[in-house]
Amino acid sequence: MPLQQRDSFAMAHERQYRLVNGQGEPHPVLDDLYESLESAWNEATSWWSQEIGTSQGPMEIGVEVSTACGGWRTLRHPGR
């Protein structure tokens, strides 16, 4: 694919975000797609504080973003 065509394809790609568990797999409860990093992380922190509690140490949830080629890239690792 020519560089210009590849660049326009990448620019047209709408990023989606998903939450992953401590093993980096799609989260079993919060298995959804989100429009932004902020909305994904807000959902994760809200669920974690309700289900696990804020005093239980690091949050075992991470965030990934979709790539233009159909894969996923980690933005926030679980436990941080």
ChimeraX attribute file (.defattr): number of C-alpha atoms within 10 A of each C-alpha:
attribute: neighborCount
match mode: 1-to-1
recipient: residues
	/A:1	6
	/A:2	6
	/A:3	8
	/A:4	9
	/A:5	10
	/A:6	12
	/A:7	12
	/A:8	10
	/A:9	12
	/A:10	14
	/A:11	11
	/A:12	10
	/A:13	13
	/A:14	10
	/A:15	17
	/A:16	17
	/A:17	24
	/A:18	26
	/A:19	29
	/A:20	24
	/A:21	20
	/A:22	14
	/A:23	12
	/A:24	16
	/A:25	14
	/A:26	18
	/A:27	19
	/A:28	10
	/A:29	10
	/A:30	16
	/A:31	13
	/A:32	13
	/A:33	16
	/A:34	17
	/A:35	13
	/A:36	14
	/A:37	18
	/A:38	11
	/A:39	13
	/A:40	21
	/A:41	19
	/A:42	12
	/A:43	13
	/A:44	21
	/A:45	15
	/A:46	12
	/A:47	14
	/A:48	16
	/A:49	13
	/A:50	9
	/A:51	9
	/A:52	11
	/A:53	13
	/A:54	13
	/A:55	8
	/A:56	9
	/A:57	10
	/A:58	10
	/A:59	20
	/A:60	17
	/A:61	24
	/A:62	25
	/A:63	23
	/A:64	23
	/A:65	21
	/A:66	17
	/A:67	15
	/A:68	16
	/A:69	9
	/A:70	7
	/A:71	9
	/A:72	16
	/A:73	11
	/A:74	16
	/A:75	12
	/A:76	16
	/A:77	18
	/A:78	18
	/A:79	12
	/A:80	10
